[in-house]
Amino acid sequence: MINKVFYLEKFKSFQNPKIVWLGYSLVAITLAILPFIIEASIGRTWVRILDFALIYGMLALGLNIVVGFAGLLDLGYIAFYAVGAYTWALLASPQFGLHLPFWLIIPIGFVVAGFFGVLLGAPTLRLRGDYLAIVTLGFGEIVRIFLNNLDHPINITNGPVGINLIDPISVGGYALTRTQQIAGVNFSGAHIYYYLLLVLLLACIFVCIRLENSRLGRAWIAIREDETAAQAMGINTRNMKLLAFAMGASFGGVAGGVFASFQGFVSPESFILLESIMVLCMVVLGGMGNVWGVVLGTLLLAILPEILRDISSPIQESLLGGVWIDPESLRMVLFGLALILVMLVRPSGLWPSKKH
């Protein structure tokens, strides 16, 4: 009894507003200086890897709306990423001679990707399970093949060559890809994009949490658990599914647009099936339906494979006297084994949702 009282008092101490705000402040300071710590310790390349991890985080959160909340298996989600990227590329590059501002392109990409989400969702309303997965997989491949072949008879996407010289995000005439000096501190393009992507990711997290706790989120969860029972309770499953596809696709469209501006180049090879599988693994590994679990899964699968790629060659040289297995192949083997192990030990994900 004494131990229970002790731990209860200790737990209550963590609910003190001052302690809570102190914790938030420490997290905010850590996130603010994180790119400088990473650059000083392991190099600027890892700041770019962190930027891509944040982009993947936006993608995974969007897919979590479809898969985690609504329970609709989508294997072609990368198609919306491609739609957003090519929307930005066509509206902010020499391809058509258009150089629209970012504050106009991002909403356009959001709407266009959402429209494609409805196009995918409309013919799949009666499909479930494996059949839904096959149709969405086909949709993703169709989009990639279209982008790969829309260079004749009218050149729209430059085909397999891709589109380059894409405009970066500019604010007040200053491109975010250029190094800027603020208060005597040099901020490279990777640093500036890190802060932009962090803000976008936090906004996505906020929207997802609000959606999960809303009537809309509860309707999606009801459809995920038992669609027939949800329909019997008066939920319009047709509209809810379409809305889930549209909302998830819109997240992917925004992520794709930011990716195109950050990379400065897009091609169909960036949107292959493996990318869809990777994003789905992030959602499943972290914990479907749990926003923070998805963020955790994204960080792990975006960063750990790169660490494995870096350390595989030195380890082989020290143990075997040479590189016997290609680092890329070994990275994927270890990555696959890690996924199998996690699915055996934690089948619901590393941080599963509390609602079942």
C-alpha positions in Angstrom: 0.0 0.0 0.0 2.8 2.4 0.9 4.5 1.6 -2.5 1.3 2.3 -4.4 0.9 5.7 -2.7 4.6 6.5 -3.4 4.3 5.7 -7.1 1.0 7.5 -7.3 2.5 10.6 -5.8 5.5 10.2 -8.1 3.2 9.9 -11.1 1.3 13.0 -10.1 4.5 15.0 -9.9 5.0 14.4 -13.6 1.6 16.0 -14.2 2.8 19.3 -12.7 2.4 22.0 -15.4 5.8 23.3 -14.8 7.4 19.9 -15.4 5.3 19.4 -18.5 6.3 22.7 -20.0 9.9 22.0 -19.0 9.7 18.8 -20.9 8.2 20.5 -24.0 10.9 23.1 -23.9 13.7 20.5 -23.8 12.1 18.7 -26.7 11.8 22.0 -28.7 15.4 23.0 -28.0 16.6 19.5 -29.0 14.7 19.6 -32.3 16.0 23.1 -33.0 19.7 22.3 -32.6 19.5 18.7 -33.9 20.7 19.4 -37.5 23.8 21.2 -36.2 24.6 18.3 -33.8 24.2 15.8 -36.6 26.3 17.9 -39.0 29.1 18.4 -36.4 29.2 14.7 -35.4 28.6 12.7 -38.6 28.3 15.1 -41.5 25.9 17.2 -43.5 24.8 14.2 -45.6 22.9 12.9 -42.5 21.1 16.2 -42.3 19.7 15.5 -45.8 18.8 12.0 -44.7 16.9 13.5 -41.7 15.1 15.8 -44.2 14.0 12.8 -46.2 12.9 11.0 -43.0 10.6 13.9 -42.3 9.1 13.7 -45.8 8.6 10.0 -45.3 6.9 10.9 -42.0 4.3 13.0 -43.8 3.8 10.1 -46.3 3.4 7.5 -43.5 0.9 9.7 -41.6 -1.2 10.1 -44.8 -1.2 6.3 -45.4 -2.0 5.8 -41.7 -5.4 7.6 -42.4 -6.2 5.0 -45.1 -4.7 1.9 -43.6 -4.6 2.6 -39.8 -7.8 4.5 -39.3 -10.1 3.3 -42.1 -8.5 -0.2 -42.5 -8.2 0.0 -46.3 -5.1 -1.7 -47.6 -3.4 0.6 -50.1 -0.3 -0.6 -52.0 -0.3 2.2 -54.5 0.0 5.1 -52.1 3.2 6.3 -53.7 1.2 7.3 -56.8 -0.2 10.4 -54.8 3.4 11.2 -53.8 4.2 11.2 -57.6 1.2 13.3 -58.4 2.2 16.0 -55.9 5.9 15.9 -57.0 5.0 16.3 -60.7 2.4 19.0 -60.0 5.1 21.0 -58.4 7.6 20.1 -61.2 5.2 21.2 -64.0 4.2 24.4 -62.3 7.6 25.5 -61.1 10.2 24.6 -63.7 11.2 25.5 -67.3 9.2 22.5 -68.6 6.2 24.7 -69.4 7.9 28.0 -68.5 5.8 28.4 -65.4 7.3 29.5 -62.1 4.3 29.9 -59.8 5.0 30.7 -56.1 5.0 27.9 -53.5 2.0 29.2 -51.6 -0.1 28.7 -54.7 1.4 25.3 -55.8 1.1 23.6 -52.4 -2.8 24.0 -52.3 -3.0 22.9 -55.9 -1.0 19.8 -55.2 -3.1 19.1 -52.1 -6.3 19.3 -54.2 -5.0 17.4 -57.2 -3.7 14.6 -55.1 -7.0 14.5 -53.2 -8.9 14.3 -56.5 -6.7 11.3 -57.6 -7.5 9.7 -54.2 -11.2 9.9 -55.0 -10.5 8.5 -58.4 -8.8 5.5 -56.8 -11.4 5.1 -54.0 -14.5 5.3 -56.2 -14.1 2.0 -58.1 -12.8 0.2 -55.0 -15.7 0.8 -52.6 -17.0 -2.8 -52.8 -13.5 -4.3 -52.6 -11.8 -5.6 -49.4 -8.6 -7.4 -48.4 -6.5 -8.9 -51.1 -8.7 -7.5 -54.0 -8.3 -4.0 -52.7 -4.6 -4.4 -52.4 -4.3 -5.7 -56.0 -6.3 -2.8 -57.4 -4.4 -0.1 -55.5 -1.1 -1.7 -56.5 -2.2 -1.6 -60.1 -3.2 2.1 -59.7 0.2 3.0 -58.4 1.9 1.2 -61.4 -0.4 2.9 -63.9 0.5 6.3 -62.6 4.2 5.6 -62.8 3.9 4.1 -66.3 1.9 7.2 -67.5 4.5 9.5 -66.1 7.2 7.4 -67.8 5.4 7.6 -71.2 3.9 11.1 -71.3 6.7 12.5 -73.5 5.0 11.8 -76.8 3.2 12.8 -78.9 3.1 15.9 -76.6 6.0 16.1 -74.2 4.4 16.7 -70.7 6.6 14.9 -68.2 9.9 14.4 -70.2 9.3 10.6 -69.8 12.1 8.6 -68.2 14.5 11.5 -68.4 12.5 13.4 -65.7 12.2 17.1 -65.0 15.1 19.1 -63.6 15.8 22.7 -62.7 12.7 22.7 -60.5 12.3 25.9 -58.5 12.9 25.6 -54.7 10.7 27.2 -52.2 11.5 30.9 -52.1 10.5 33.4 -49.4 11.0 37.1 -50.1 13.2 36.3 -53.0 15.5 34.0 -51.0 15.6 30.4 -52.1 15.6 28.0 -49.2 18.2 25.8 -50.9 20.8 28.5 -50.6 23.0 29.0 -47.5 21.7 31.9 -45.4 23.4 33.7 -42.5 21.1 34.5 -39.7 22.5 36.1 -36.5 26.0 35.1 -37.4 25.0 31.4 -37.9 25.2 29.8 -41.4 22.1 27.8 -42.3 22.5 25.6 -45.3 19.7 24.6 -47.5 19.4 21.2 -45.7 19.1 23.0 -42.4 16.4 25.4 -43.6 14.4 22.6 -45.2 14.7 20.7 -42.0 12.8 23.4 -40.1 10.2 23.7 -42.9 9.7 19.9 -43.0 9.6 19.7 -39.2 6.8 22.3 -39.1 4.9 20.5 -41.8 5.3 17.2 -40.0 4.1 18.7 -36.7 1.1 20.1 -38.6 0.3 16.7 -40.0 0.6 15.1 -36.6 -1.8 17.7 -35.2 -4.3 17.1 -37.9 -4.1 13.3 -37.6 -4.6 13.5 -33.8 -7.6 15.8 -34.2 -9.0 13.5 -36.9 -8.6 10.4 -34.7 -10.5 12.0 -31.9 -13.3 13.4 -34.0 -16.5 11.9 -35.2 -14.9 11.4 -38.6 -12.0 9.4 -37.0 -14.4 7.3 -35.0 -16.4 6.5 -38.1 -13.3 5.4 -39.9 -12.3 3.2 -36.9 -15.8 1.7 -36.9 -15.5 0.8 -40.6 -12.1 -0.7 -39.9 -13.4 -2.9 -37.1 -16.6 -4.1 -38.8 -17.9 -2.3 -41.9 -21.3 -4.1 -41.9 -21.9 -3.1 -38.3 -20.8 0.5 -39.0 -23.3 0.7 -41.9 -26.0 -0.7 -39.7 -25.4 2.0 -37.2 -26.0 4.7 -39.9 -22.5 5.5 -41.0 -22.3 6.4 -44.7 -19.4 4.0 -45.5 -19.2 5.1 -49.1 -18.5 8.7 -48.3 -16.2 7.8 -45.3 -14.0 5.6 -47.5 -13.8 8.2 -50.2 -12.9 10.9 -47.7 -10.2 8.6 -46.2 -8.7 8.1 -49.6 -8.8 11.8 -50.4 -7.4 12.9 -47.1 -4.6 10.4 -47.2 -3.8 11.2 -50.8 -3.6 15.0 -50.0 -0.9 14.4 -47.4 1.0 12.5 -50.0 0.5 15.3 -52.5 2.0 17.9 -50.2 4.9 15.6 -49.3 5.6 15.1 -53.0 5.6 18.8 -53.8 8.1 19.5 -51.0 10.2 16.6 -52.2 10.3 18.0 -55.7 11.3 21.5 -54.5 14.0 20.0 -52.2 15.4 17.6 -54.7 15.2 19.9 -57.7 14.6 16.9 -59.9 11.9 14.3 -60.3 11.7 11.1 -62.5 9.4 8.1 -62.5 12.1 6.0 -60.9 11.5 7.8 -57.6 8.0 6.3 -57.4 8.4 2.6 -57.8 6.5 -0.1 -55.9 9.3 -0.6 -53.4 8.6 3.0 -52.1 5.0 2.1 -51.5 6.0 -1.0 -49.6 8.5 0.9 -47.6 5.9 3.5 -46.5 3.5 0.7 -45.6 6.2 -1.0 -43.5 6.7 2.2 -41.6 3.0 2.3 -40.7 2.9 -1.4 -39.8 6.1 -1.5 -37.9 5.3 1.6 -35.8 1.8 0.5 -35.1 -1.2 1.0 -37.4 -3.7 3.6 -36.1 -1.3 5.2 -33.6 0.1 8.5 -34.8 3.2 8.5 -32.6 3.8 4.9 -33.4 3.8 5.7 -37.2 6.3 8.5 -36.5 8.6 6.1 -34.6 8.4 3.5 -37.4 9.2 6.2 -40.0 12.3 7.4 -38.2 13.5 3.8 -37.7 13.0 2.6 -41.3 14.3 5.9 -42.8 17.5 6.1 -40.7 18.5 2.6 -39.7 18.9 1.2 -43.2 21.3 4.1 -44.0 23.3 3.3 -40.9 23.5 -0.3 -42.0 24.7 0.8 -45.4 27.5 2.9 -43.8 28.7 0.3 -41.3 28.4 -2.9 -43.4 31.6 -2.3 -45.4 33.9 -1.5 -42.4 32.6 -4.4 -40.4 33.2 -6.8 -43.3 36.7 -5.5 -43.9 37.6 -5.9 -40.2 36.1 -9.4 -39.8 36.6 -10.9 -43.3 39.5 -8.9 -44.7 37.4 -7.5 -47.5 33.9 -6.6 -48.7 32.2 -10.0 -49.6 28.6 -8.8 -49.9 27.5 -5.6 -51.6 26.5 -3.0 -48.9 23.2 -2.3 -50.6 22.3 -6.0 -50.7 23.4 -6.6 -47.2 21.4 -3.6 -46.0 18.2 -5.0 -47.5 18.9 -8.5 -46.1 19.4 -7.1 -42.5 16.4 -4.8 -43.0 14.2 -7.8 -44.0 15.4 -9.9 -41.1 14.8 -7.0 -38.6 11.2 -6.7 -40.0 10.6 -10.4 -39.6 11.9 -10.4 -36.0 9.7 -7.4 -35.1 6.6 -9.0 -36.6 7.3 -12.2 -34.7 7.9 -10.4 -31.3 5.5 -7.4 -31.7 2.9 -8.3 -34.4 0.9 -5.2 -33.5 3.9 -2.9 -34.1 6.4 -1.3 -31.8 3.9 1.3 -30.5 0.4 -0.1 -31.2 -2.8 1.8 -30.9 -4.7 1.5 -27.6 -8.0 1.1 -29.5 -8.8 -2.3 -30.8 
